[in-house]
Amino acid sequence: MRLSRRACVAGLVLSAAGAPAQAAPAAAVRELAPSGKLRAAINFGNPVLAQRDPGGGEPRGVSVDLARELARRLGVPVELVLYEAAGRVANAAKSGAWDVAFLAIDPERAADIAYTPPYVLIEGAYLVREASPIRGLEEVDRPGVRVAAAMKSAYDLHLTRALKHATLVRAPTSPEVIDVFRREAVDVAAGVRQQILQFAAADPTLRVLPGRFMAIEQAMGTPKGRDAGAAYLREFIEEMKRTGFVAQALERSGQRDAAVAPPAR
């Protein structure tokens, strides 16, 4: 279900290398922009990938920059389809609401989405109260421990499989995880490290557990069945990593702690 407005912008940005890009194959253009425009799902639930403009302008972030560059190469305008949570993006894969999306790779989602190799690596981290007896990652998965996570996020999907004894408490979106953590007296909050660190920095009664509970591989995807489009997306992402486009986009949006994924094997 799409929960937010759509923003239409022209895909007229320069490539990272500053040179004209080779035209995309006609089959890829037809599959990735069947309506004559590229509808790119942008998820604000992950602040590493996309951020709202506080002044009310266009969204920004590495996923926005990649969507615009892809549309430029396809020779079509881009329409940003805005979502508040990754789970809602994934749920819309079968409905035809978007042509490309930016999501963490997960086997459950891969049933409906054809992924590229990852372009960004993000760590999943745990947040606890300062007075909590939990000091290490290995102490989280114990009977009686409750862990808050955003519903259908990459870390929710991972923890659903990984946790054998702790109980998951699901928040509707990533920004609401901290509200659920506080309101329902949950023991641990799980999320993207950058967001978890922001929560801790704003409240001295909270602390972040050392280490990571998972590495989140962020990729582009298109609905299954668009084979030519999926093949082109894989080549596109590898070029965007190789030329420094992804690194520069992360730098522009202030996400210096996120790591560019290595080349695909």
C-alpha positions as CSV (number, residue, x, y, z in Angstrom):
1,M,0.0,0.0,0.0
2,R,1.4,3.4,-1.0
3,L,1.1,5.8,1.9
4,S,2.6,9.0,0.6
5,R,2.5,11.5,-2.3
6,R,4.3,11.0,-5.6
7,A,6.9,13.4,-6.7
8,C,7.7,13.7,-10.4
9,V,11.1,14.9,-11.4
10,A,13.1,14.8,-14.6
11,G,16.0,12.4,-14.8
12,L,18.5,14.9,-16.0
13,V,21.6,14.5,-13.9
14,L,25.1,13.9,-15.2
15,S,26.8,10.5,-14.8
16,A,29.5,10.0,-12.3
17,A,32.1,9.9,-15.0
18,G,30.8,13.1,-16.6
19,A,30.5,11.4,-20.0
20,P,27.4,10.4,-22.0
21,A,26.3,6.9,-21.0
22,Q,25.6,4.3,-23.7
23,A,21.9,4.0,-24.5
24,A,20.1,1.2,-22.6
25,P,18.9,-1.7,-24.7
26,A,15.3,-1.3,-26.0
27,A,14.1,-4.4,-24.2
28,A,15.4,-3.1,-20.9
29,V,13.7,0.3,-21.4
30,R,10.4,-1.4,-22.2
31,E,10.6,-3.5,-19.1
32,L,11.9,-0.9,-16.7
33,A,9.6,1.9,-17.9
34,P,6.5,0.2,-19.4
35,S,4.4,3.3,-18.8
36,G,7.0,5.7,-20.4
37,K,8.5,6.8,-17.1
38,L,10.6,5.1,-14.5
39,R,8.6,4.7,-11.3
40,A,11.1,4.3,-8.5
41,A,10.1,3.3,-5.0
42,I,11.9,5.4,-2.4
43,N,11.9,4.1,1.2
44,F,12.2,6.8,3.9
45,G,12.3,4.1,6.6
46,N,16.0,3.7,6.0
47,P,17.7,7.2,6.5
48,V,20.9,5.9,4.9
49,L,19.2,5.5,1.6
50,A,16.8,8.4,1.4
51,Q,16.0,11.5,3.4
52,R,13.2,14.1,3.2
53,D,14.2,17.7,2.5
54,P,13.5,19.7,5.7
55,G,12.5,22.6,3.6
56,G,9.9,20.7,1.7
57,G,12.0,20.2,-1.5
58,E,12.8,17.0,-3.4
59,P,13.8,13.9,-1.5
60,R,17.6,13.2,-1.5
61,G,19.9,10.4,-0.9
62,V,21.8,7.6,-2.7
63,S,18.7,5.8,-3.8
64,V,17.2,9.0,-5.2
65,D,20.4,9.8,-7.1
66,L,20.5,6.2,-8.5
67,A,16.9,6.4,-9.7
68,R,17.5,9.7,-11.5
69,E,20.7,8.5,-13.1
70,L,19.0,5.3,-14.3
71,A,16.1,7.2,-15.8
72,R,18.6,9.4,-17.6
73,R,20.2,6.4,-19.2
74,L,16.8,4.9,-20.1
75,G,15.8,8.2,-21.7
76,V,12.6,8.6,-19.7
77,P,11.4,10.8,-16.8
78,V,11.5,9.5,-13.3
79,E,8.6,9.4,-10.9
80,L,9.5,8.9,-7.2
81,V,6.9,6.8,-5.5
82,L,7.4,7.5,-1.7
83,Y,7.0,5.0,1.1
84,E,7.5,5.1,4.8
85,A,8.7,1.5,5.3
86,A,10.6,-1.2,3.4
87,G,7.9,-3.7,4.1
88,R,5.3,-1.6,2.3
89,V,7.6,-1.3,-0.7
90,A,8.0,-5.1,-0.8
91,N,4.3,-5.7,-0.4
92,A,3.6,-3.5,-3.5
93,A,5.9,-5.6,-5.8
94,K,3.0,-7.6,-7.2
95,S,0.6,-4.7,-7.6
96,G,2.6,-2.8,-10.3
97,A,3.0,0.3,-8.2
98,W,6.7,0.6,-9.0
99,D,9.3,-0.4,-11.6
100,V,12.4,-0.4,-9.5
101,A,13.0,-0.3,-5.8
102,F,15.8,0.0,-3.3
103,L,15.6,-2.8,-0.7
104,A,17.7,-5.1,1.4
105,I,18.3,-8.5,-0.1
106,D,16.2,-11.1,1.7
107,P,15.2,-14.6,0.5
108,E,11.5,-14.0,1.4
109,R,11.4,-10.9,-0.8
110,A,13.3,-12.6,-3.6
111,A,10.2,-14.6,-4.4
112,D,8.7,-11.5,-6.1
113,I,11.7,-9.3,-6.7
114,A,14.8,-9.8,-8.9
115,Y,17.7,-8.2,-7.1
116,T,21.0,-6.7,-8.3
117,P,24.2,-7.3,-6.4
118,P,24.3,-5.0,-3.3
119,Y,25.5,-1.4,-3.7
120,V,25.7,-0.5,0.0
121,L,26.4,-2.5,3.1
122,I,24.7,-1.4,6.4
123,E,25.0,-2.9,9.9
124,G,22.2,-3.9,12.1
125,A,22.6,-2.8,15.8
126,Y,20.9,-3.2,19.1
127,L,19.8,-0.4,21.5
128,V,19.2,-1.0,25.2
129,R,18.6,1.2,28.3
130,E,21.7,2.1,30.2
131,A,20.5,0.2,33.3
132,S,19.8,-3.0,31.2
133,P,21.8,-6.1,32.3
134,I,22.2,-7.0,28.6
135,R,25.9,-6.2,27.7
136,G,26.5,-8.3,24.6
137,L,24.8,-9.5,21.4
138,E,24.8,-13.1,22.7
139,E,22.6,-12.0,25.7
140,V,19.7,-10.8,23.5
141,D,18.3,-14.2,22.4
142,R,17.1,-15.4,25.8
143,P,13.7,-16.3,27.2
144,G,11.8,-13.3,28.4
145,V,13.8,-10.7,26.3
146,R,11.6,-8.7,24.0
147,V,13.1,-7.0,20.9
148,A,11.4,-4.2,19.0
149,A,11.9,-4.1,15.2
150,A,10.1,-2.5,12.2
151,M,7.6,-4.8,10.6
152,K,8.8,-6.5,7.5
153,S,12.1,-4.6,7.6
154,A,15.3,-6.5,6.6
155,Y,16.2,-6.9,10.3
156,D,12.7,-8.1,11.2
157,L,12.9,-10.8,8.5
158,H,16.4,-11.8,9.7
159,L,15.5,-11.8,13.4
160,T,12.3,-13.8,12.8
161,R,14.6,-16.6,11.5
162,A,17.5,-16.0,13.9
163,L,15.9,-15.5,17.3
164,K,15.0,-18.8,19.0
165,H,14.1,-17.6,22.5
166,A,13.5,-13.8,22.5
167,T,10.2,-12.4,21.4
168,L,9.8,-9.8,18.6
169,V,7.6,-6.8,19.1
170,R,6.9,-5.1,15.7
171,A,6.5,-1.4,15.1
172,P,4.8,-0.2,11.9
173,T,7.9,1.7,10.6
174,S,11.5,2.1,11.5
175,P,11.1,5.6,13.1
176,E,8.4,4.2,15.4
177,V,10.6,1.5,16.8
178,I,12.0,3.8,19.5
179,D,8.4,4.8,20.5
180,V,7.4,1.1,20.8
181,F,10.6,0.4,22.7
182,R,9.7,3.1,25.3
183,R,6.0,2.8,25.4
184,E,5.8,-1.0,25.8
185,A,9.0,-1.3,28.0
186,V,10.7,-3.5,25.5
187,D,14.2,-4.7,26.4
188,V,16.0,-4.2,23.1
189,A,15.4,-2.1,19.9
190,A,16.8,-3.4,16.6
191,G,17.6,-1.3,13.6
192,V,20.0,0.3,11.1
193,R,23.1,1.3,13.1
194,Q,23.0,4.9,11.9
195,Q,19.5,5.3,13.2
196,I,20.2,3.4,16.4
197,L,23.2,5.7,17.1
198,Q,20.9,8.8,16.6
199,F,18.5,7.5,19.1
200,A,21.3,6.9,21.7
201,A,22.9,10.3,21.0
202,A,19.6,12.0,21.8
203,D,19.0,10.2,25.1
204,P,21.8,9.6,27.6
205,T,19.7,6.8,29.3
206,L,20.2,4.6,26.2
207,R,23.3,2.8,24.9
208,V,24.2,0.8,21.8
209,L,25.5,-2.8,22.2
210,P,28.9,-3.3,20.6
211,G,29.1,-5.2,17.4
212,R,26.4,-6.0,14.8
213,F,23.7,-8.6,14.7
214,M,23.6,-8.7,10.9
215,A,25.1,-7.1,7.7
216,I,22.3,-5.6,5.6
217,E,23.0,-5.8,1.8
218,Q,21.1,-3.0,0.1
219,A,20.3,-3.6,-3.6
220,M,18.1,-2.4,-6.5
221,G,15.3,-4.6,-7.6
222,T,12.6,-4.9,-10.2
223,P,9.5,-7.2,-10.1
224,K,10.2,-10.8,-11.3
225,G,9.6,-11.5,-14.9
226,R,11.5,-8.5,-16.3
227,D,14.6,-10.4,-17.3
228,A,16.1,-7.9,-19.7
229,G,15.5,-5.1,-17.2
230,A,17.0,-7.1,-14.4
231,A,20.1,-7.9,-16.4
232,Y,20.5,-4.2,-17.2
233,L,20.1,-3.2,-13.6
234,R,22.8,-5.6,-12.6
235,E,25.3,-4.0,-15.0
236,F,24.1,-0.5,-14.0
237,I,24.8,-1.1,-10.3
238,E,28.2,-2.5,-10.9
239,E,29.1,0.5,-13.0
240,M,27.8,2.9,-10.3
241,K,30.0,1.3,-7.7
242,R,33.0,1.1,-10.0
243,T,32.9,4.8,-11.1
244,G,32.4,6.2,-7.6
245,F,28.8,7.3,-8.2
246,V,27.5,5.5,-5.1
247,A,30.3,6.7,-2.9
248,Q,29.8,10.3,-4.0
249,A,26.0,10.1,-3.5
250,L,26.5,8.8,0.1
251,E,28.9,11.6,0.8
252,R,26.5,14.3,-0.6
253,S,23.7,13.0,1.7
254,G,26.0,12.9,4.8
255,Q,26.0,9.1,5.1
256,R,29.8,8.7,5.5
257,D,29.5,5.6,7.7
258,A,27.8,3.5,5.1
259,A,30.1,1.3,3.1
260,V,30.0,0.8,-0.7
261,A,29.6,-2.9,-1.5
262,P,32.5,-4.6,-3.2
263,P,32.2,-5.7,-6.9
264,A,30.0,-8.7,-7.5
265,R,31.8,-12.0,-8.1
